[in-house]
Amino acid sequence: MIFSIPDERSYMRLSRVVRQLELPRRNNERSTLGYREEMSEQLSRDAYERLKAEYEDLSTRGRIEVAEEIELARAEGDLKENAGYHAAKDKQGHMEGRIRQLEHLLENATVVDGARKVFTMIYEGDDADMAERFVIGSQEERDGLPADITIVGPGSPLGDALEGTSSPGQLEYEGPNGMLQVEILSIDDL
């Protein structure tokens, strides 16, 4: 089988075709999955402070510890077959990824002070004993929440629909697969 290396002209044609297939989106327009683009994360004051402390710990003490682990493993000799060295480098990569994630989250977060609202609701056709509880926020707030509460993002179709809701009743919103109808049974403070 003969493979040819693409020349510059064929690469340019391919990139032009790809650009034509991409559909431009305006700010806050929904993506194909139904989520709004470029939304900031909503965090409670406690979650923001916890994530800030984690960021500072990882970017100082964490980096120093991993650098020491890499140096110790490097001193063992042959790097090609040094499992300790490769494990330390993997740990460093995961930690740097988490640091970048926290950095982005903290820069773009909206801190929500005050009580968070918990929405208890059922989907169309469900019984009241099948009720689910939701809170609008970030997945980073999972710590400290009861296990039966599901977090929905403010840019998700459900989160977007719940955001302006202040009283129980019927609510209809557009999901990725069409219109959905829910009944909000209660709205409580967290």
N, C-alpha and C positions, 0 to 999 in steps of 0.2 A: 504494500500500500504506500502511495506517495503522498506526503503532506507538503503543502506549500506554505510558506510564511506570508501572511497577508502584507501587501504593500500599503503605503500611506494612503493611496486613493481609496482602496477598499475599506480601510479603517474609517476614513472620513465619511464614506457613503453609509456605513453601518451606524456611525454616531448620529448622522442626520436622520436616519430612519428612526432611531431610538428617540431622538428629540421630538419627532413628529408624533410618536405614539404617546408621549407624556402629555397629560392634560394639566394645564396650569391651574393652581388653586389660589384663591384669595385668602387673606388672613381670616381665621376662624371658620372657614368653610369646612364642611365635613369631608373626611377622607372616605375611601371606598368602604371602610369598615364601620363608618358611622361616627367616628370620633372627631371632635374638633381638633384642628392642628394648632400648635403654638399656644397651648394653655399652660398657665402656671399651676403648680401644685398647691393645694390648700393644706396647711399644716397648723395644728394647734400649737400654742406657745410651748407646751411641754415637749412635744415631738420635735419642734425646731431646736430647742435647747439640747435635747438628747442627741440629735443628728450633728449639731455643731460640735458637741463634746467628742463624738465619735470621729468626726473629721479631724479635729485637732490632735486627738490621740494617734490616729493612724498616720497623719502626715508628719508627726514628730517621733514619738517613741516607736511606733510600728515600723517606720522606715529604718530607723537605727538598728532595731532587733533583726530585721530581715537582712540588712547589709552585713551584720555580724555573722548570721547563719551562712550566708553566701561565702564570706571570707573563710570561715572555718571549713566549709565543705571544699572550697578551692584549695586549701592547704593539704587536703588528703591526696592530691595528685591528679592522675589522669581524669580529665573532665569528660571525656567521651563515655566512660562507663561509671561515672560517679552519680549514683542515685540520689545521694544527699544534696549534691549541687543542683541537680535538675529539679528536685522537690522544692528547694529553697527559691530557685528562679520562678517556678510555677506559683509559689506562694506570693512572691513579689509581684508577679503579673496580676494575680487576683486582687491583691491589696491595692495596687495602683488603679485598677479598674474601679474598685469601690470608692477610692479617693476622688476620682474624676466624677463618678456618679453623684457623690455627696456634694462636691463643689458645684456642679450644675444645679442640683436640687436646691441648695441653700441660696444660690444667686437668684433663682427664678421663683422661689416659694412666696406664697402669700400667707402671712400669719393671720389666723383667724382667732381672735380673742372672744371669750364668752362661751356660752353653752352651745354644744353641737346638737343638731336635731337628729333624732332617730325616727325613721319612718317605718311603721309596721304596715305591711300591705300584702294583698293576695293578687294573683293574676286572674284574668278572666276564666271562669269555670272552676276555680279552686274553692275549697271549703275554708272556713275561718281557722280551722285547726292546722291548715297548711301555710299559715302566715309566715312571712319572712321579714327580717328586720335589716334595714339599710341605713348607712350613714354616708354622707358625702365627704370625701377626703382623699388622702393618699395612702397607698399600701404601706408606706413607711410608718403609719400610725397603728399598725396591727398590734403592737405591744400595748398592753393596758386596756384593750377593748374586750368585752365579753366574746366568747367563742361563737355565739349565735348571731352576731352582727356581721353583715357583709359590707365591705367598703366598696363604694362606687366612685369613680373619678368624676370631677365636675364637668369634664369634656365629653363623657360618655352620653349616649342618648338618654339613659335613665337618669343619670346625674343632672343632666341639663334640664330635663323635665321637672325633676324634684326641686331644683334650686329655687324656683319662684313660688313653690307651693307652701301655703301657710295653714291650710285647714284640711281635715279628712274629706274624702269623697272620691269620685271617679276621676281618673287621669288617663289621657290617651297620649302616646308619644310614638314617634317613628323610630323603629329599630332598623338594623341592617337588612332584615328580611321582611319589612313591612310594618304596618301600624300594630301597636300592642296596646291593650287596655288593662289597667290595674285599678284596684280599689284600695285607697289608703284608709286603713282602719283607725290609726292613731298617729299623732306626731308628739313625741316626748323629748325632753331635754336629756342629754347624756350626762 
